[in-house]
Structures are given as structure tokens and as C-alpha cells.
């Protein structure tokens, strides 16, 4: 799908527009990965702190 999208963007926007769109897509994907990692880490830390808090008198 990306090659077809790239071909369409090259024809419609030219080289500069296609490059900007590609960078935008990469930034969006990186942001999604970071958000997923932070969410997973946060859930893990929540469990750890809940366990530690429940064992305190």
C-alpha cells in the first residue's frame, strides 16, 4: 500500500510534498510506539507499587 501511496503523492505533490508526508508518517508511527511503551511501563509500575503498598503496615 505504501508504494502505491508514494506514487500517488509524487504525482500529486511532487518530491517535496511526498517527503514531508513520509516524515509525518514516520513521526506518527514513532509516537504510537512510544505511547504504547509508556502505557505498558506505567501499568507494570502501578502493579509493583500497589503490591509494595499492600505489604506495608
C-alpha positions in Angstrom: 0.0 0.0 0.0 2.8 2.4 0.8 4.4 2.2 -2.7 1.1 3.0 -4.3 0.6 5.9 -1.9 4.1 7.2 -2.6 3.5 7.0 -6.3 0.3 9.0 -6.0 1.9 11.6 -3.8 4.8 12.0 -6.2 2.4 12.7 -9.0 0.2 14.9 -7.0 2.5 16.9 -4.7 5.9 16.4 -6.2 9.1 15.3 -4.4 8.9 17.8 -1.6 5.3 17.1 -0.6 5.9 13.3 -0.6 9.0 13.7 1.5 7.1 15.8 4.1 4.3 13.2 4.2 6.7 10.3 4.6 8.4 12.1 7.5 5.0 12.8 9.0 4.0 9.2 8.8 7.3 8.1 10.4 6.8 10.6 13.3 3.3 9.3 13.8 4.4 5.7 14.0 7.2 6.5 16.3 4.8 8.4 18.6 2.4 5.4 18.6 5.3 3.1 19.6 6.4 5.5 22.4 2.8 5.8 23.7 2.4 2.1 23.8 5.7 1.5 25.6 5.0 4.2 28.2 1.5 2.8 28.8 2.8 -0.7 29.3 5.6 0.5 31.6 3.0 2.6 33.6 0.8 -0.4 34.1 3.7 -2.5 35.2 4.8 0.1 37.7 1.3 0.5 39.0 1.2 -3.2 39.8 4.6 -3.0 41.5 3.7 0.0 43.7 0.3 -1.5 44.6 2.0 -4.7 45.7 4.5 -2.8 47.7 1.9 -0.6 49.3 -0.3 -3.5 50.3 2.6 -5.2 52.2 3.3 -2.1 54.3 1.7 -2.0 57.7 
